[in-house]
Amino acid sequence: MKKAALIMGIIFLMLTFAGGGYVLINHGEVNAGYAAVPSLLALICFGYCRKK
């Protein structure tokens, strides 16, 4: 389970950077949730990895 959470955390981290890039490319006119939601999920996954 720890390995799966680590892999999911890495995937969500990549989605965070992709979402941040998307927001920057569109000059901030799109919702910042494209970067904020995956970053929250990445933090949850990495926190689970550290706790176990």
PDB file of N, CA, C, O and CB in Angstrom:
ATOM      1  N   MET A   1       0.833  -1.196   0.000  1.00  0.00           N
ATOM      2  CA  MET A   1       0.000   0.000   0.000  1.00  0.00           C
ATOM      3  C   MET A   1       0.875   1.257   0.000  1.00  0.00           C
ATOM      4  O   MET A   1       0.527   2.264  -0.617  1.00  0.00           O
ATOM      5  CB  MET A   1      -0.946   0.000   1.220  1.00  0.00           C
ATOM      6  N   LYS A   2       2.005   1.189   0.694  1.00  0.00           N
ATOM      7  CA  LYS A   2       2.897   2.342   0.759  1.00  0.00           C
ATOM      8  C   LYS A   2       3.459   2.667  -0.630  1.00  0.00           C
ATOM      9  O   LYS A   2       3.599   3.834  -0.998  1.00  0.00           O
ATOM     10  CB  LYS A   2       4.046   2.079   1.757  1.00  0.00           C
ATOM     11  N   LYS A   3       3.776   1.621  -1.391  1.00  0.00           N
ATOM     12  CA  LYS A   3       4.331   1.813  -2.724  1.00  0.00           C
ATOM     13  C   LYS A   3       3.290   2.442  -3.660  1.00  0.00           C
ATOM     14  O   LYS A   3       3.619   3.305  -4.475  1.00  0.00           O
ATOM     15  CB  LYS A   3       4.826   0.470  -3.295  1.00  0.00           C
ATOM     16  N   ALA A   4       2.045   2.005  -3.536  1.00  0.00           N
ATOM     17  CA  ALA A   4       0.975   2.567  -4.370  1.00  0.00           C
ATOM     18  C   ALA A   4       0.750   4.039  -4.041  1.00  0.00           C
ATOM     19  O   ALA A   4       0.528   4.851  -4.939  1.00  0.00           O
ATOM     20  CB  ALA A   4      -0.334   1.775  -4.179  1.00  0.00           C
ATOM     21  N   ALA A   5       0.805   4.385  -2.752  1.00  0.00           N
ATOM     22  CA  ALA A   5       0.620   5.787  -2.360  1.00  0.00           C
ATOM     23  C   ALA A   5       1.770   6.644  -2.881  1.00  0.00           C
ATOM     24  O   ALA A   5       1.558   7.791  -3.274  1.00  0.00           O
ATOM     25  CB  ALA A   5       0.514   5.914  -0.823  1.00  0.00           C
ATOM     26  N   LEU A   6       2.977   6.102  -2.889  1.00  0.00           N
ATOM     27  CA  LEU A   6       4.125   6.841  -3.414  1.00  0.00           C
ATOM     28  C   LEU A   6       3.968   7.086  -4.918  1.00  0.00           C
ATOM     29  O   LEU A   6       4.225   8.189  -5.400  1.00  0.00           O
ATOM     30  CB  LEU A   6       5.436   6.074  -3.132  1.00  0.00           C
ATOM     31  N   ILE A   7       3.549   6.067  -5.647  1.00  0.00           N
ATOM     32  CA  ILE A   7       3.349   6.217  -7.089  1.00  0.00           C
ATOM     33  C   ILE A   7       2.246   7.228  -7.379  1.00  0.00           C
ATOM     34  O   ILE A   7       2.395   8.078  -8.257  1.00  0.00           O
ATOM     35  CB  ILE A   7       3.008   4.862  -7.731  1.00  0.00           C
ATOM     36  N   MET A   8       1.138   7.139  -6.643  1.00  0.00           N
ATOM     37  CA  MET A   8       0.053   8.104  -6.832  1.00  0.00           C
ATOM     38  C   MET A   8       0.501   9.521  -6.488  1.00  0.00           C
ATOM     39  O   MET A   8       0.102  10.476  -7.154  1.00  0.00           O
ATOM     40  CB  MET A   8      -1.155   7.717  -5.977  1.00  0.00           C
ATOM     41  N   GLY A   9       1.328   9.662  -5.450  1.00  0.00           N
ATOM     42  CA  GLY A   9       1.852  10.977  -5.084  1.00  0.00           C
ATOM     43  C   GLY A   9       2.697  11.579  -6.188  1.00  0.00           C
ATOM     44  O   GLY A   9       2.617  12.777  -6.460  1.00  0.00           O
ATOM     45  N   ILE A  10       3.508  10.747  -6.823  1.00  0.00           N
ATOM     46  CA  ILE A  10       4.355  11.226  -7.919  1.00  0.00           C
ATOM     47  C   ILE A  10       3.493  11.635  -9.115  1.00  0.00           C
ATOM     48  O   ILE A  10       3.761  12.643  -9.769  1.00  0.00           O
ATOM     49  CB  ILE A  10       5.376  10.135  -8.337  1.00  0.00           C
ATOM     50  N   ILE A  11       2.460  10.845  -9.392  1.00  0.00           N
ATOM     51  CA  ILE A  11       1.551  11.180 -10.503  1.00  0.00           C
ATOM     52  C   ILE A  11       0.838  12.501 -10.228  1.00  0.00           C
ATOM     53  O   ILE A  11       0.738  13.352 -11.112  1.00  0.00           O
ATOM     54  CB  ILE A  11       0.511  10.050 -10.722  1.00  0.00           C
ATOM     55  N   PHE A  12       0.343  12.671  -9.002  1.00  0.00           N
ATOM     56  CA  PHE A  12      -0.341  13.923  -8.665  1.00  0.00           C
ATOM     57  C   PHE A  12       0.623  15.104  -8.668  1.00  0.00           C
ATOM     58  O   PHE A  12       0.223  16.223  -8.989  1.00  0.00           O
ATOM     59  CB  PHE A  12      -1.015  13.807  -7.298  1.00  0.00           C
ATOM     60  N   LEU A  13       1.877  14.875  -8.318  1.00  0.00           N
ATOM     61  CA  LEU A  13       2.868  15.947  -8.363  1.00  0.00           C
ATOM     62  C   LEU A  13       3.106  16.397  -9.809  1.00  0.00           C
ATOM     63  O   LEU A  13       3.224  17.592 -10.081  1.00  0.00           O
ATOM     64  CB  LEU A  13       4.193  15.482  -7.718  1.00  0.00           C
ATOM     65  N   MET A  14       3.175  15.442 -10.724  1.00  0.00           N
ATOM     66  CA  MET A  14       3.328  15.803 -12.134  1.00  0.00           C
ATOM     67  C   MET A  14       2.099  16.546 -12.648  1.00  0.00           C
ATOM     68  O   MET A  14       2.224  17.487 -13.431  1.00  0.00           O
ATOM     69  CB  MET A  14       3.576  14.551 -12.982  1.00  0.00           C
ATOM     70  N   LEU A  15       0.917  16.127 -12.211  1.00  0.00           N
ATOM     71  CA  LEU A  15      -0.304  16.831 -12.610  1.00  0.00           C
ATOM     72  C   LEU A  15      -0.346  18.247 -12.035  1.00  0.00           C
ATOM     73  O   LEU A  15      -0.904  19.154 -12.652  1.00  0.00           O
ATOM     74  CB  LEU A  15      -1.542  16.046 -12.158  1.00  0.00           C
ATOM     75  N   THR A  16       0.242  18.433 -10.856  1.00  0.00           N
ATOM     76  CA  THR A  16       0.311  19.767 -10.264  1.00  0.00           C
ATOM     77  C   THR A  16       1.130  20.708 -11.139  1.00  0.00           C
ATOM     78  O   THR A  16       0.723  21.839 -11.403  1.00  0.00           O
ATOM     79  CB  THR A  16       0.911  19.697  -8.855  1.00  0.00           C
ATOM     80  N   PHE A  17       2.291  20.228 -11.585  1.00  0.00           N
ATOM     81  CA  PHE A  17       3.133  21.071 -12.432  1.00  0.00           C
ATOM     82  C   PHE A  17       2.486  21.306 -13.800  1.00  0.00           C
ATOM     83  O   PHE A  17       2.602  22.394 -14.364  1.00  0.00           O
ATOM     84  CB  PHE A  17       4.517  20.434 -12.607  1.00  0.00           C
ATOM     85  N   ALA A  18       1.811  20.293 -14.329  1.00  0.00           N
ATOM     86  CA  ALA A  18       1.118  20.467 -15.606  1.00  0.00           C
ATOM     87  C   ALA A  18      -0.028  21.481 -15.457  1.00  0.00           C
ATOM     88  O   ALA A  18      -0.225  22.330 -16.326  1.00  0.00           O
ATOM     89  CB  ALA A  18       0.574  19.104 -16.118  1.00  0.00           C
ATOM     90  N   GLY A  19      -0.770  21.390 -14.367  1.00  0.00           N
ATOM     91  CA  GLY A  19      -1.851  22.341 -14.122  1.00  0.00           C
ATOM     92  C   GLY A  19      -1.335  23.750 -13.900  1.00  0.00           C
ATOM     93  O   GLY A  19      -1.936  24.718 -14.366  1.00  0.00           O
ATOM     94  N   GLY A  20      -0.220  23.868 -13.188  1.00  0.00           N
ATOM     95  CA  GLY A  20       0.387  25.191 -12.988  1.00  0.00           C
ATOM     96  C   GLY A  20       0.853  25.794 -14.293  1.00  0.00           C
ATOM     97  O   GLY A  20       0.697  26.993 -14.525  1.00  0.00           O
ATOM     98  N   GLY A  21       1.427  24.962 -15.146  1.00  0.00           N
ATOM     99  CA  GLY A  21       1.846  25.434 -16.464  1.00  0.00           C
ATOM    100  C   GLY A  21       0.659  25.869 -17.305  1.00  0.00           C
ATOM    101  O   GLY A  21       0.727  26.864 -18.027  1.00  0.00           O
ATOM    102  N   TYR A  22      -0.425  25.120 -17.208  1.00  0.00           N
ATOM    103  CA  TYR A  22      -1.642  25.470 -17.950  1.00  0.00           C
ATOM    104  C   TYR A  22      -2.201  26.811 -17.492  1.00  0.00           C
ATOM    105  O   TYR A  22      -2.633  27.624 -18.309  1.00  0.00           O
ATOM    106  CB  TYR A  22      -2.704  24.377 -17.783  1.00  0.00           C
ATOM    107  N   VAL A  23      -2.189  27.035 -16.194  1.00  0.00           N
ATOM    108  CA  VAL A  23      -2.673  28.317 -15.662  1.00  0.00           C
ATOM    109  C   VAL A  23      -1.765  29.456 -16.119  1.00  0.00           C
ATOM    110  O   VAL A  23      -2.253  30.526 -16.484  1.00  0.00           O
ATOM    111  CB  VAL A  23      -2.744  28.276 -14.114  1.00  0.00           C
ATOM    112  N   LEU A  24      -0.456  29.238 -16.101  1.00  0.00           N
ATOM    113  CA  LEU A  24       0.473  30.283 -16.521  1.00  0.00           C
ATOM    114  C   LEU A  24       0.381  30.567 -18.018  1.00  0.00           C
ATOM    115  O   LEU A  24       0.484  31.721 -18.436  1.00  0.00           O
ATOM    116  CB  LEU A  24       1.892  29.889 -16.161  1.00  0.00           C
ATOM    117  N   ILE A  25       0.190  29.531 -18.822  1.00  0.00           N
ATOM    118  CA  ILE A  25       0.073  29.722 -20.268  1.00  0.00           C
ATOM    119  C   ILE A  25      -1.161  30.560 -20.597  1.00  0.00           C
ATOM    120  O   ILE A  25      -1.141  31.366 -21.527  1.00  0.00           O
ATOM    121  CB  ILE A  25       0.006  28.361 -20.992  1.00  0.00           C
ATOM    122  N   ASN A  26      -2.222  30.366 -19.839  1.00  0.00           N
ATOM    123  CA  ASN A  26      -3.458  31.117 -20.075  1.00  0.00           C
ATOM    124  C   ASN A  26      -3.513  32.416 -19.291  1.00  0.00           C
ATOM    125  O   ASN A  26      -4.591  32.986 -19.123  1.00  0.00           O
ATOM    126  CB  ASN A  26      -4.652  30.270 -19.723  1.00  0.00           C
ATOM    127  N   HIS A  27      -2.386  32.890 -18.813  1.00  0.00           N
ATOM    128  CA  HIS A  27      -2.244  34.171 -18.121  1.00  0.00           C
ATOM    129  C   HIS A  27      -3.162  34.295 -16.903  1.00  0.00           C
ATOM    130  O   HIS A  27      -3.630  35.387 -16.583  1.00  0.00           O
ATOM    131  CB  HIS A  27      -2.527  35.303 -19.083  1.00  0.00           C
ATOM    132  N   GLY A  28      -3.413  33.182 -16.232  1.00  0.00           N
ATOM    133  CA  GLY A  28      -4.201  33.197 -15.008  1.00  0.00           C
ATOM    134  C   GLY A  28      -5.689  33.373 -15.203  1.00  0.00           C
ATOM    135  O   GLY A  28      -6.414  33.612 -14.238  1.00  0.00           O
ATOM    136  N   GLU A  29      -6.161  33.258 -16.437  1.00  0.00           N
ATOM    137  CA  GLU A  29      -7.589  33.443 -16.694  1.00  0.00           C
ATOM    138  C   GLU A  29      -8.408  32.194 -16.394  1.00  0.00           C
ATOM    139  O   GLU A  29      -9.630  32.272 -16.270  1.00  0.00           O
ATOM    140  CB  GLU A  29      -7.802  33.851 -18.129  1.00  0.00           C
ATOM    141  N   VAL A  30      -7.749  31.042 -16.277  1.00  0.00           N
ATOM    142  CA  VAL A  30      -8.462  29.807 -15.934  1.00  0.00           C
ATOM    143  C   VAL A  30      -8.364  29.587 -14.429  1.00  0.00           C
ATOM    144  O   VAL A  30      -7.597  30.255 -13.734  1.00  0.00           O
ATOM    145  CB  VAL A  30      -7.880  28.579 -16.715  1.00  0.00           C
ATOM    146  N   ASN A  31      -9.143  28.654 -13.952  1.00  0.00           N
ATOM    147  CA  ASN A  31      -9.231  28.379 -12.528  1.00  0.00           C
ATOM    148  C   ASN A  31      -7.905  27.812 -11.999  1.00  0.00           C
ATOM    149  O   ASN A  31      -7.320  26.923 -12.618  1.00  0.00           O
ATOM    150  CB  ASN A  31     -10.383  27.403 -12.246  1.00  0.00           C
ATOM    151  N   ALA A  32      -7.444  28.316 -10.881  1.00  0.00           N
ATOM    152  CA  ALA A  32      -6.207  27.830 -10.276  1.00  0.00           C
ATOM    153  C   ALA A  32      -6.378  26.443  -9.664  1.00  0.00           C
ATOM    154  O   ALA A  32      -5.401  25.841  -9.217  1.00  0.00           O
ATOM    155  CB  ALA A  32      -5.728  28.806  -9.214  1.00  0.00           C
ATOM    156  N   GLY A  33      -7.585  25.938  -9.639  1.00  0.00           N
ATOM    157  CA  GLY A  33      -7.840  24.600  -9.130  1.00  0.00           C
ATOM    158  C   GLY A  33      -7.170  23.517  -9.956  1.00  0.00           C
ATOM    159  O   GLY A  33      -6.982  22.400  -9.474  1.00  0.00           O
ATOM    160  N   TYR A  34      -6.803  23.833 -11.203  1.00  0.00           N
ATOM    161  CA  TYR A  34      -6.074  22.870 -12.029  1.00  0.00           C
ATOM    162  C   TYR A  34      -4.737  22.516 -11.394  1.00  0.00           C
ATOM    163  O   TYR A  34      -4.217  21.430 -11.648  1.00  0.00           O
ATOM    164  CB  TYR A  34      -5.856  23.427 -13.440  1.00  0.00           C
ATOM    165  N   ALA A  35      -4.169  23.388 -10.585  1.00  0.00           N
ATOM    166  CA  ALA A  35      -2.915  23.104  -9.904  1.00  0.00           C
ATOM    167  C   ALA A  35      -3.125  22.813  -8.424  1.00  0.00           C
ATOM    168  O   ALA A  35      -2.359  22.052  -7.832  1.00  0.00           O
ATOM    169  CB  ALA A  35      -1.960  24.265 -10.071  1.00  0.00           C
ATOM    170  N   ALA A  36      -4.137  23.400  -7.825  1.00  0.00           N
ATOM    171  CA  ALA A  36      -4.325  23.281  -6.376  1.00  0.00           C
ATOM    172  C   ALA A  36      -4.854  21.914  -5.957  1.00  0.00           C
ATOM    173  O   ALA A  36      -4.408  21.360  -4.952  1.00  0.00           O
ATOM    174  CB  ALA A  36      -5.271  24.352  -5.892  1.00  0.00           C
ATOM    175  N   VAL A  37      -5.791  21.371  -6.711  1.00  0.00           N
ATOM    176  CA  VAL A  37      -6.395  20.088  -6.330  1.00  0.00           C
ATOM    177  C   VAL A  37      -5.384  18.942  -6.409  1.00  0.00           C
ATOM    178  O   VAL A  37      -5.286  18.166  -5.458  1.00  0.00           O
ATOM    179  CB  VAL A  37      -7.597  19.782  -7.230  1.00  0.00           C
ATOM    180  N   PRO A  38      -4.624  18.805  -7.512  1.00  0.00           N
ATOM    181  CA  PRO A  38      -3.633  17.728  -7.525  1.00  0.00           C
ATOM    182  C   PRO A  38      -2.532  17.905  -6.471  1.00  0.00           C
ATOM    183  O   PRO A  38      -1.998  16.919  -5.965  1.00  0.00           O
ATOM    184  CB  PRO A  38      -3.004  17.636  -8.895  1.00  0.00           C
ATOM    185  N   SER A  39      -2.193  19.151  -6.141  1.00  0.00           N
ATOM    186  CA  SER A  39      -1.168  19.350  -5.114  1.00  0.00           C
ATOM    187  C   SER A  39      -1.674  18.903  -3.748  1.00  0.00           C
ATOM    188  O   SER A  39      -0.912  18.351  -2.954  1.00  0.00           O
ATOM    189  CB  SER A  39      -0.738  20.823  -5.060  1.00  0.00           C
ATOM    190  N   LEU A  40      -2.934  19.134  -3.475  1.00  0.00           N
ATOM    191  CA  LEU A  40      -3.514  18.662  -2.222  1.00  0.00           C
ATOM    192  C   LEU A  40      -3.510  17.138  -2.159  1.00  0.00           C
ATOM    193  O   LEU A  40      -3.180  16.555  -1.126  1.00  0.00           O
ATOM    194  CB  LEU A  40      -4.941  19.195  -2.061  1.00  0.00           C
ATOM    195  N   LEU A  41      -3.873  16.503  -3.252  1.00  0.00           N
ATOM    196  CA  LEU A  41      -3.875  15.042  -3.287  1.00  0.00           C
ATOM    197  C   LEU A  41      -2.451  14.476  -3.184  1.00  0.00           C
ATOM    198  O   LEU A  41      -2.242  13.429  -2.572  1.00  0.00           O
ATOM    199  CB  LEU A  41      -4.547  14.547  -4.575  1.00  0.00           C
ATOM    200  N   ALA A  42      -1.483  15.164  -3.779  1.00  0.00           N
ATOM    201  CA  ALA A  42      -0.092  14.723  -3.661  1.00  0.00           C
ATOM    202  C   ALA A  42       0.389  14.829  -2.217  1.00  0.00           C
ATOM    203  O   ALA A  42       1.083  13.939  -1.727  1.00  0.00           O
ATOM    204  CB  ALA A  42       0.818  15.552  -4.586  1.00  0.00           C
ATOM    205  N   LEU A  43       0.025  15.904  -1.542  1.00  0.00           N
ATOM    206  CA  LEU A  43       0.405  16.053  -0.138  1.00  0.00           C
ATOM    207  C   LEU A  43      -0.215  14.958   0.726  1.00  0.00           C
ATOM    208  O   LEU A  43       0.428  14.456   1.648  1.00  0.00           O
ATOM    209  CB  LEU A  43      -0.015  17.429   0.380  1.00  0.00           C
ATOM    210  N   ILE A  44      -1.438  14.594   0.437  1.00  0.00           N
ATOM    211  CA  ILE A  44      -2.092  13.526   1.196  1.00  0.00           C
ATOM    212  C   ILE A  44      -1.377  12.195   0.965  1.00  0.00           C
ATOM    213  O   ILE A  44      -1.141  11.442   1.909  1.00  0.00           O
ATOM    214  CB  ILE A  44      -3.582  13.411   0.801  1.00  0.00           C
ATOM    215  N   CYS A  45      -1.035  11.910  -0.280  1.00  0.00           N
ATOM    216  CA  CYS A  45      -0.352  10.649  -0.594  1.00  0.00           C
ATOM    217  C   CYS A  45       1.034  10.592   0.038  1.00  0.00           C
ATOM    218  O   CYS A  45       1.411   9.570   0.612  1.00  0.00           O
ATOM    219  CB  CYS A  45      -0.237  10.470  -2.110  1.00  0.00           C
ATOM    220  N   PHE A  46       1.793  11.681  -0.061  1.00  0.00           N
ATOM    221  CA  PHE A  46       3.127  11.693   0.532  1.00  0.00           C
ATOM    222  C   PHE A  46       3.059  11.648   2.048  1.00  0.00           C
ATOM    223  O   PHE A  46       3.920  11.046   2.689  1.00  0.00           O
ATOM    224  CB  PHE A  46       3.897  12.926   0.082  1.00  0.00           C
ATOM    225  N   GLY A  47       2.055  12.272   2.625  1.00  0.00           N
ATOM    226  CA  GLY A  47       1.868  12.194   4.074  1.00  0.00           C
ATOM    227  C   GLY A  47       1.558  10.788   4.528  1.00  0.00           C
ATOM    228  O   GLY A  47       2.017  10.353   5.584  1.00  0.00           O
ATOM    229  N   TYR A  48       0.774  10.072   3.729  1.00  0.00           N
ATOM    230  CA  TYR A  48       0.477   8.670   4.045  1.00  0.00           C
ATOM    231  C   TYR A  48       1.742   7.826   3.970  1.00  0.00           C
ATOM    232  O   TYR A  48       1.946   6.929   4.788  1.00  0.00           O
ATOM    233  CB  TYR A  48      -0.592   8.110   3.086  1.00  0.00           C
ATOM    234  N   CYS A  49       2.594   8.116   2.983  1.00  0.00           N
ATOM    235  CA  CYS A  49       3.854   7.355   2.846  1.00  0.00           C
ATOM    236  C   CYS A  49       4.755   7.568   4.052  1.00  0.00           C
ATOM    237  O   CYS A  49       5.372   6.621   4.541  1.00  0.00           O
ATOM    238  CB  CYS A  49       4.600   7.766   1.560  1.00  0.00           C
ATOM    239  N   ARG A  50       4.835   8.788   4.529  1.00  0.00           N
ATOM    240  CA  ARG A  50       5.715   9.074   5.661  1.00  0.00           C
ATOM    241  C   ARG A  50       5.195   8.512   6.974  1.00  0.00           C
ATOM    242  O   ARG A  50       5.969   8.154   7.863  1.00  0.00           O
ATOM    243  CB  ARG A  50       5.906  10.557   5.796  1.00  0.00           C
ATOM    244  N   LYS A  51       3.853   8.438   7.085  1.00  0.00           N
ATOM    245  CA  LYS A  51       3.263   7.956   8.319  1.00  0.00           C
ATOM    246  C   LYS A  51       3.436   6.456   8.484  1.00  0.00           C
ATOM    247  O   LYS A  51       3.610   5.980   9.606  1.00  0.00           O
ATOM    248  CB  LYS A  51       1.803   8.311   8.365  1.00  0.00           C
ATOM    249  N   LYS A  52       3.392   5.712   7.408  1.00  0.00           N
ATOM    250  CA  LYS A  52       3.479   4.255   7.486  1.00  0.00           C
ATOM    251  C   LYS A  52       4.890   3.774   7.664  1.00  0.00           C
ATOM    252  O   LYS A  52       5.126   2.569   7.746  1.00  0.00           O
ATOM    253  CB  LYS A  52       2.895   3.633   6.259  1.00  0.00           C
TER     254      LYS A  52
END
